[in-house]
Amino acid sequence: MEIAGQVAIVTGGAQGIGAALARHLHKAGAAHVCVCDLDGDGAKTVAAEIGGTGMQVDVRDAGQIGAMIDEIEATQGPVGLMCSNAGIANGFDPAVTNAAGASAAEWQMAWEVNVMAHVHAANILAPRMIARGGGYFLHTVSAAGLLSQIGSATYSTTKHAAVGFAENLAISHRDEGIRVSILCPQGVATPMLSGIGGDGPQAGDGVLSAEAVAEAALDGIRDEQFLILPHPQVQAYMEAKVANYNRWIGGMAKFQRGFRAAK
Ligand SMILES: NC(=O)c1ccc[n+]([C@@H]2O[C@H](COP(=O)([O-])OP(=O)(O)OC[C@H]3O[C@@H](n4cnc5c(N)ncnc54)[C@H](O)[C@@H]3O)[C@@H](O)[C@H]2O)c1
């Protein structure tokens, strides 16, 4: 899809990958970029830089997402590109004393931010986009949604679910003009990565800048690629997983063993 002229929304846009996406969309000629985040001041700062709209929105709340979309469509026109990017990395325990042991609150939070926020946005926008002849969803997921996340079952599980939803959205509405991309990097230099410690396997193939990841995302949207891999090595890891699941589990367990020993 051509980005120039599109009205776009980026969630989790106050910092990190979301802020880079917002800036790159503006540079690519988007007609208007709405930047939203739980951190309303941060969202407004990024929006001010690019002549966009900044809003405080909690993406766990379907009502708040709906109100944002309504306001942007009323003032700027139809949203052609929805970037559901906000995410959280919680439940980390490098020693993994119990893979299922994150608290109920951590599991719930991960589901709401990493999965249901994508569902809420699509629930509101997909029918409108279909009625208009089409539209685009960019879902920032992670290589952890294709492979796994050493040290966090909440992140790994919810990112896999996000891939499942994006696949279904893309399949269900392809014939109605809906296009979907999943952005699946490994380590990216953002506050999130610093927060979880940037030394895990996610950094093994190099940590990319948020700007490089945003550029890869925009290229992927232009080419209408469902799977966007800013770290191309992930393709080979996926192929190895599919080719021999048992062997892949063994290899990942070896990673886990090394990681546990180092902590
Ligand atoms: N940094 C990495 O290494 C990495 C790798 C792969 C995937 N990702 C994914 O990229 C996305 C962006 O991550 P990042 O690294 O820029 O992280 P980040 O923590 O730097 O930024 C995430 C932003 O999302 C916002 N946010 C969190 N919960 C929210 C909520 N309920 N409502 C609205 N906003 C909320 C935060 O306030 C923050 O500004 C996430 O989905 C993350 O899982 C990151």
The ligand as a Gaussian input file, in Angstrom:
#p B3LYP/6-31G(d) Opt

LIG

0 1
 N       12.297000      -3.675000      21.975000
 C       12.366000      -4.913000      21.508000
 O       13.432000      -5.573000      21.603000
 C       11.165000      -5.544000      20.841000
 C       11.383000      -6.713000      20.084000
 C       10.297000      -7.303000      19.452000
 C        9.042000      -6.751000      19.559000
 N        8.859000      -5.625000      20.297000
 C        7.492000      -5.086000      20.372000
 O        7.477000      -3.778000      19.840000
 C        6.405000      -3.028000      20.417000
 C        6.948000      -1.707000      20.901000
 O        7.924000      -1.993000      21.884000
 P        9.117000      -1.007000      22.289000
 O       10.328000      -1.822000      22.338000
 O        9.048000       0.244000      21.490000
 O        8.662000      -0.793000      23.804000
 P        8.581000       0.485000      24.739000
 O        8.288000      -0.046000      26.094000
 O        9.783000       1.316000      24.535000
 O        7.304000       1.251000      24.166000
 C        6.015000       0.711000      24.301000
 C        5.029000       1.834000      24.454000
 O        3.732000       1.242000      24.621000
 C        3.042000       1.966000      25.598000
 N        1.995000       1.180000      26.240000
 C        2.138000       0.118000      27.075000
 N        0.931000      -0.272000      27.530000
 C        0.013000       0.546000      26.954000
 C       -1.398000       0.644000      27.057000
 N       -2.109000      -0.164000      27.836000
 N       -2.023000       1.590000      26.312000
 C       -1.308000       2.443000      25.531000
 N        0.023000       2.414000      25.429000
 C        0.678000       1.464000      26.134000
 C        4.121000       2.377000      26.617000
 O        3.702000       3.480000      27.408000
 C        5.297000       2.699000      25.704000
 O        5.347000       4.056000      25.359000
 C        5.823000      -3.920000      21.507000
 O        4.661000      -4.549000      21.034000
 C        6.935000      -4.931000      21.756000
 O        6.432000      -6.133000      22.294000
 C        9.896000      -4.998000      20.920000

